[in-house]
Amino acid sequence: MNKSNHLRSIAARGVLALAVLASFAGAARADDDAGAVYVLSNQVAGDAILVFDRVPDGALSYAGSVPTGGTGTGPLAASGAPFLDPLGSQDSLVLSEGRLFAVDSGSNEISLFRADEKQPVLVDKVSSGGQTPVSIAVRGELVYVLNQGNASVAPNVTGFFIDPIHDRLVPLGVQRSLAGGKLANPAEVQFSSTGDVLIVTEKGTNLIDTYRVGYRGQLSEATSFASSGSTPFGFSVTQDDVLVVSDAASGAASSYRIHGDGTLVPVGGPVSNDGQAASCWLVTTRDGRFAYEANAGSSTISSYAVARSGALTLINDAAAAVGGGLLDMALSKEGHFLYVRDGSGTVNAYRVGTDGTLTAAGSLPTGSLPAGAQGIVAR
């Protein structure tokens, strides 16, 4: 082979290699964008995980259901929650490191699934350690469930350890009361990004509780902080330990800096969403730059920019609008799509732009979810 032919051969192999790499990259992106969305049925006759396949363009299709082994509350209002949102909570369904956790609020249990494949597999079910579990927080092998309580039983947080060998939930023997007692009407429990602090919002008292987490998972007693806005509900914690909270009665969002000793320092808010109503659920993007707030009363999603300091700026009071009253939402694992449940029994999909904008990407048929359904997670 002469020199020029040899050079052409090398160039051709280089082009082919680049094409192969591009093909693999495209396939990887497609794999990243495909997955599943899960919703909790929360039915009295038997709780179940409803499974929806998710394709690369964000569209969903029903793929079956998996019983949790427990029971839900159905559409009956619990502890003053609205009819369409019987648990009045966020994170009743949680996906973490190939495991799916669900509350069985009717039978006062929590269920654990392996979820490394699209179809979850039930591996354990245990008592929640209280009355009416409504939210779950997971950090590594540590799990805390928020029990909402009722008129005669006070709410609490109860701890568990995941036995990774047998995929079992082992009680830690740790329970802590909420600062607001029976008046708390709590909405959500979640860990700080470092795992050093556990956080609970109390809708009934306008308090936010924090607990210091020990290295064996034990908790301090609750320290409470007055919420900047009225009726703190759903919230999200960024990687920089900024706590962003929906203020349901204020039609606003507030942010706080979380310190390792459990102290919350207000940073921004309440920042109004310009008249949107019943601002109950809130998620932040993986990079912590944007927050989305679902407004049940006005059937809109408000978008906020989140500064590194934690300060909030309203981008769009109605970045998306649908009918039926929005109920809960979740971002896909790579953050390209936002999935939102509404009161008509459907899930609406939105593509998330690099500037935080939302573009409609389809929805399930009306009535795809039963009345009283709770929670949503996406992978």
C-alpha positions in Angstrom: 0.0 0.0 0.0 1.4 3.4 -1.0 1.6 6.2 1.6 -1.5 8.1 0.3 -3.6 5.0 0.4 -2.4 4.2 3.9 -3.3 7.6 5.1 -6.8 7.3 3.5 -7.2 3.9 5.2 -6.3 5.4 8.6 -8.7 8.3 8.0 -11.5 6.0 7.0 -11.0 3.9 10.2 -11.1 7.1 12.2 -14.4 8.2 10.7 -15.8 4.7 11.3 -14.7 4.8 14.9 -16.3 8.2 15.4 -19.5 7.0 13.9 -19.5 4.0 16.2 -18.9 6.2 19.2 -21.7 8.5 18.1 -24.0 5.6 17.7 -23.2 4.3 21.2 -23.6 7.9 22.6 -27.0 8.2 21.0 -28.0 4.8 22.3 -26.9 5.8 25.8 -28.9 9.0 25.6 -31.9 7.0 24.5 -31.5 4.6 27.4 -31.1 7.5 29.8 -34.4 9.0 28.5 -36.4 5.7 28.7 -37.6 4.2 31.9 -40.8 4.0 33.9 -43.2 6.1 36.0 -44.8 4.7 39.2 -48.0 5.8 41.0 -49.4 4.4 44.2 -53.1 3.3 43.8 -53.9 3.8 47.6 -57.1 1.7 47.4 -59.0 0.3 50.3 -59.5 -3.1 48.6 -55.7 -3.4 48.1 -52.9 -1.0 47.5 -50.7 -1.4 44.4 -48.0 0.2 42.4 -49.3 1.3 38.9 -46.5 1.0 36.3 -46.2 3.1 33.2 -43.5 2.6 30.6 -41.7 5.7 29.6 -40.2 6.0 26.0 -37.4 8.5 25.0 -39.8 11.2 23.9 -41.4 11.2 27.4 -44.7 9.5 26.4 -46.2 7.0 28.9 -48.2 3.8 28.4 -49.7 1.5 31.0 -47.6 -1.6 31.8 -49.5 -3.2 34.7 -49.7 -3.1 38.5 -48.0 -4.8 41.4 -49.8 -5.3 44.8 -48.1 -3.8 47.8 -49.6 -6.4 50.1 -51.2 -3.7 52.2 -54.2 -1.4 51.9 -54.7 2.3 51.2 -57.2 4.9 52.4 -59.1 5.3 49.1 -60.4 8.8 48.3 -61.6 9.5 51.8 -60.0 12.6 53.3 -57.4 11.9 56.0 -56.6 14.4 58.7 -58.2 17.4 57.0 -56.7 16.7 53.5 -58.7 17.6 50.4 -60.9 14.9 48.9 -58.6 14.4 45.8 -55.5 14.3 47.9 -56.5 12.0 50.9 -53.0 11.8 52.4 -52.1 15.5 52.0 -48.5 14.7 51.5 -45.4 14.4 49.3 -43.1 11.4 49.0 -45.6 8.7 49.8 -43.7 6.8 47.1 -39.9 7.0 46.9 -37.4 5.5 44.5 -33.8 5.2 45.7 -30.8 3.1 44.5 -32.9 0.4 42.8 -35.4 0.2 45.6 -39.0 1.4 45.7 -40.7 2.3 49.0 -44.5 2.8 49.4 -46.8 3.7 52.2 -49.8 1.6 52.9 -51.8 4.2 54.8 -54.9 2.1 55.3 -53.1 -0.8 57.0 -50.4 1.4 58.7 -47.5 -0.4 56.8 -44.7 0.4 54.4 -43.7 -1.9 51.5 -40.3 -2.4 49.9 -39.7 -3.4 46.3 -36.7 -4.2 44.2 -36.9 -1.8 41.3 -33.8 -2.5 39.3 -36.1 -3.5 36.4 -39.2 -1.6 35.2 -41.6 -4.0 36.9 -41.1 -3.8 40.7 -40.8 -6.9 42.9 -42.2 -6.9 46.4 -39.6 -8.1 48.9 -40.9 -6.9 52.3 -43.7 -5.2 54.2 -43.6 -4.0 57.8 -45.6 -1.9 60.3 -44.9 1.8 59.9 -44.6 2.3 63.6 -47.6 4.7 63.8 -51.0 5.7 62.4 -51.5 6.7 58.7 -48.0 6.7 57.1 -47.9 9.4 54.5 -44.2 10.1 53.5 -40.9 8.3 53.4 -37.3 9.5 53.5 -34.4 7.3 52.4 -30.6 7.9 52.7 -28.4 5.0 51.8 -29.6 2.1 54.0 -31.4 4.4 56.5 -35.2 4.9 56.2 -37.6 7.1 58.1 -41.3 7.1 57.7 -43.6 10.0 58.7 -46.8 8.8 60.4 -49.5 11.5 60.2 -51.5 10.3 63.2 -55.1 11.1 63.8 -57.3 12.8 66.4 -56.3 10.2 69.1 -52.8 9.1 68.0 -50.0 11.7 67.7 -47.8 11.8 64.6 -44.2 10.6 64.7 -41.2 9.7 62.6 -40.1 6.0 62.8 -36.7 4.7 61.7 -35.7 1.5 59.8 -32.4 0.0 58.5 -32.3 -1.8 55.2 -30.7 -5.2 55.4 -29.0 -5.2 52.0 -28.4 -8.9 51.9 -31.9 -10.0 52.5 -33.7 -6.8 51.2 -35.6 -6.4 54.5 -36.6 -3.4 56.6 -35.4 -3.8 60.2 -36.8 -1.4 62.8 -34.2 0.8 64.4 -36.2 1.2 67.6 -36.2 5.0 67.1 -39.3 7.1 67.2 -39.6 10.8 67.6 -42.6 13.0 68.1 -43.3 16.1 66.1 -43.1 19.6 67.7 -46.7 20.3 66.9 -48.1 17.1 68.4 -51.6 16.2 67.3 -52.1 19.5 65.6 -49.1 19.0 63.3 -50.9 17.5 60.3 -47.5 16.8 58.7 -46.9 16.6 54.9 -43.4 15.4 54.1 -40.2 14.0 55.6 -36.8 14.1 53.8 -33.1 14.1 54.6 -30.7 16.9 54.0 -28.2 16.3 51.2 -25.5 15.3 53.6 -27.8 13.0 55.6 -27.0 14.8 58.9 -30.5 16.3 59.3 -34.0 15.0 58.9 -36.7 17.5 58.0 -40.6 17.5 58.4 -43.1 20.1 57.4 -46.2 20.7 59.6 -49.2 22.1 57.7 -51.3 22.5 60.8 -48.9 24.6 62.8 -46.8 26.4 60.2 -43.7 24.8 61.7 -40.7 23.0 60.1 -39.1 20.4 62.3 -35.5 19.3 62.1 -33.8 16.3 63.8 -30.0 15.7 63.9 -29.1 12.3 62.6 -26.5 10.2 64.4 -24.0 7.9 62.7 -26.1 4.9 63.6 -29.3 6.5 62.4 -30.5 7.7 65.9 -32.3 11.1 66.0 -32.3 14.0 68.4 -35.5 15.5 69.6 -37.3 17.8 67.3 -36.2 21.4 66.9 -39.0 23.6 65.3 -38.7 26.7 63.2 -41.5 29.0 62.1 -42.2 28.8 58.4 -41.6 31.9 56.4 -44.9 31.3 54.5 -48.2 29.9 55.5 -48.9 26.1 55.5 -45.5 24.6 54.6 -46.3 21.5 52.5 -44.1 19.7 49.9 -40.4 20.5 49.7 -37.1 19.6 48.1 -33.4 19.7 49.2 -30.7 20.7 46.7 -27.2 19.3 46.6 -26.1 22.6 48.3 -28.4 21.9 51.2 -30.9 24.6 50.3 -34.4 23.7 51.5 -37.1 24.9 49.1 -40.7 24.7 50.5 -44.1 25.2 49.0 -46.3 27.5 51.0 -49.7 26.1 50.2 -51.9 28.9 51.8 -49.6 31.7 50.7 -49.4 30.9 47.0 -45.6 31.1 47.3 -42.3 29.3 47.9 -39.7 29.9 50.6 -36.1 28.8 50.9 -33.8 28.0 53.9 -30.1 27.1 54.4 -29.7 23.8 56.3 -26.9 23.7 58.8 -25.4 20.5 60.1 -26.6 21.2 63.6 -30.2 21.2 62.3 -30.6 25.0 62.2 -32.7 26.5 59.4 -31.8 30.0 58.2 -34.3 31.7 55.9 -32.8 32.8 52.6 -35.6 33.8 50.4 -39.4 34.1 50.6 -42.1 33.8 50.7 -41.8 34.5 47.0 -45.3 34.9 45.5 -46.3 33.0 42.4 -48.7 35.8 41.5 -52.0 34.5 42.7 -51.8 30.8 41.9 -53.8 28.8 44.5 -53.1 25.8 46.8 -49.3 25.6 46.0 -48.7 22.1 47.5 -46.0 20.1 45.8 -42.5 21.2 44.9 -39.5 19.6 43.2 -36.0 20.9 42.3 -33.8 19.9 39.4 -30.8 17.7 40.0 -28.4 20.7 39.6 -30.6 22.8 42.0 -31.0 25.6 39.5 -34.8 25.4 39.1 -37.8 24.6 41.3 -41.3 23.7 40.1 -44.4 24.1 42.2 -47.7 22.4 41.5 -50.7 24.6 42.3 -53.8 22.4 42.9 -56.3 25.2 43.1 -55.3 26.9 39.8 -54.1 23.8 37.9 -50.8 25.4 37.1 -47.1 24.8 37.6 -45.0 27.8 38.7 -41.3 27.8 38.0 -38.6 29.5 40.1 -34.8 30.0 39.6 -32.8 29.0 42.6 -29.5 30.9 43.2 -26.5 29.2 44.8 -27.3 31.3 47.9 -30.7 29.7 47.9 -32.5 32.9 46.9 -35.6 32.4 44.8 -36.8 34.3 41.7 -40.2 33.6 40.1 -39.6 32.8 36.4 -43.2 32.0 35.4 -46.3 31.9 37.5 -47.9 29.5 35.0 -45.1 27.7 33.2 -47.7 25.0 32.4 -51.4 24.8 32.8 -53.8 21.8 32.6 -57.3 21.0 33.9 -58.3 18.8 36.8 -56.3 20.3 39.7 -52.6 19.3 39.9 -51.8 16.9 42.7 -48.2 15.7 42.7 -45.1 15.6 40.4 -41.7 14.0 39.8 -38.7 14.6 37.6 -37.3 11.7 35.6 -33.9 10.3 36.7 -31.9 12.5 34.3 -34.2 15.5 34.7 -35.3 15.8 31.1 -39.0 15.3 31.9 -41.4 16.4 34.6 -44.5 14.2 35.3 -47.5 15.6 37.0 -50.6 13.9 38.3 -53.9 15.7 38.2 -57.4 15.3 39.7 -58.9 13.8 36.5 -56.8 10.7 37.0 -54.1 11.3 34.4 -50.4 12.0 34.3 -49.1 14.9 32.2 -45.6 14.9 30.8 -43.4 18.0 30.2 -40.0 18.3 28.6 -37.7 20.4 30.8 -35.6 22.9 28.8 -32.1 23.9 29.8 -33.5 27.3 30.7 -36.2 25.8 32.9 -39.0 26.1 30.5 -41.7 23.4 30.2 -43.0 22.0 27.0 -46.0 19.6 26.9 -45.0 16.1 25.9 -48.4 14.3 26.1 -50.6 12.8 28.8 -52.3 9.6 29.8 -56.0 9.2 29.0 -58.4 10.7 31.6 -59.2 8.1 34.3 -56.0 6.2 34.0 -55.5 6.5 37.8 -58.1 5.6 40.3 -59.7 8.2 42.7 -57.5 8.5 45.7 -54.2 7.6 44.0 -51.1 9.1 45.7 -47.5 9.8 45.0 -45.5 9.6 41.8 -41.8 8.8 41.0 -40.0 8.4 37.7 -36.9 6.5 36.6 
